[in-house]
Amino acid sequence: MVYEVATIEIKDGAAEAFEAAVKEAAPFFQRSRGCRGLKLERSVETPSRYFLVVTWDSVEDHMVHFRNAPEFQEWRRLAGPHMASPPQVEHHAVAFTAF
């Protein structure tokens, strides 16, 4: 399992619209091959910065199957207008967990 972590800077005053767009786009992720869930986090120190964290079975499910599917275009159509710049995307794997 891998986590796609997309750092997204949004335009001034776009927080409400951006969050609504992500909620509307969630089903496009959820029905995509290998997608196990997603969450949207907002920076406390920098409120114009968001982190979209998507759980995938593999990097290939994200980078090949999702990115080449119509669902990706719908995600970008909904959320893209609120972004100040292209998202910065990394893939993470859990190295250690403690409770």
Residue pairs with C-beta under 8 A, 6 or more apart in sequence:
1 36
1 55
1 56
1 57
1 93
1 94
2 55
2 56
2 57
2 58
2 59
2 62
2 91
2 92
2 93
3 53
3 54
3 55
3 56
3 91
3 92
3 93
3 94
4 52
4 53
4 54
4 55
4 56
4 62
4 89
4 90
4 91
5 51
5 52
5 53
5 89
5 90
5 91
5 92
6 51
6 52
6 53
6 54
6 87
6 88
6 89
7 49
7 50
7 51
7 87
7 88
7 89
8 18
8 49
8 50
8 51
8 52
8 79
8 83
8 87
9 48
9 49
9 50
9 83
9 84
9 85
10 18
10 48
10 49
10 50
10 82
10 83
10 84
11 48
11 82
11 83
11 84
12 48
14 82
15 42
15 47
15 48
17 82
18 50
18 79
18 82
18 83
19 40
21 78
21 79
21 81
21 82
22 40
22 52
22 78
22 79
24 78
25 74
25 75
25 78
25 79
26 38
28 71
28 72
28 74
28 75
29 35
29 38
29 54
29 66
29 71
29 75
30 37
30 38
31 71
32 61
32 65
32 66
32 69
32 71
33 61
33 65
33 66
34 56
34 57
34 58
34 60
34 61
34 62
34 65
34 66
35 54
35 55
35 56
35 61
35 66
36 55
36 56
36 57
37 54
37 55
38 52
38 53
38 54
38 55
39 52
39 53
40 50
40 51
40 52
40 53
41 50
41 51
41 52
41 53
42 49
42 50
42 51
43 49
43 50
43 51
48 84
52 87
54 62
56 62
56 66
59 91
62 91
66 72
